[in-house]
Amino acid sequence: MCTRYLLLERDYRATLTTLDAAGVEAFHSRYNLAVGSMIPVVRAQPQKAGREAVRLRWGLVPSWSKTDEGARLANARAETVAEKPSFRDALRKRRCVIPASGFYEWEKVGRNKQPWLFRQRDESPFGFAGLWASWSAPDGTTLETCAFITTEPNELMRPIHDRMPVMLTPADYALWLDPAVTEPAQLAPLLRPPPASSLSAITVGSRVGNVRFDDPSCLTPVAPQLSFDM
């Protein structure tokens, strides 16, 4: 599962520049983005050429859902995303890049859970592989939502959790966002865990477990400092 992440303003701006995305909105650093939040994503513009930056609600609601709550899905599994009714059409036609600076995962330690912060080793921005959907309410209003794709853990993540989000590098963006690419087999090479050596992992305080806290203190390492050096 991936349910919390970090996005710094500088990384948001850098990713939009890399993707040459239109519709840039004001954005301030967020340190504890959670499921249910309105989050910035970049997608191919529907019905016309180019890319756009928009805000979607995290928690996908398929177009065929009867309500905007009943089928809210935060994550899609890479192994089954091409077959699941909630995701298969979006994989072919509605993919997005979700700009990010890092993400959190929780390790079970006895009866407690220890949060970890994962980032690129050089702290450069990356993008989560995302899917989006558009749902029409009975009153005619439209709700656009998204989900993250998760995959098997790499060597860094494996001792902590059994899943991790798919992390796209800038070199992956063009293929992932290409509307002409509609076959899952063409996209499958992107839906794999990143090399463990490309990431860092540090323990952070329990403050990040509460969505009310969304400030730089969420990044504060705890003592003793732990990290992996693959």
Secondary structure, 3 states (H helix, E strand, C coil): CCCEEEECHHHHHHHHHHHCEECCCCCCCEEEEECCCEEEEEEECCCCCCEEEEEEEECECCCCCCCCCCCCECEEECCCCCCCCCCHHHHHHCEEEEEECEEEEEEEECCEEEEEEEEECCCCCEEEEEEEEEEECCCCCEEEEEEEEEECCCCCCCCCCCCEECEECHHHHHHHHCCCCCCHHHHHHHCCCCCHHHEEEEEECHHHHCCCCCCHHHHCECCCCCCCCC
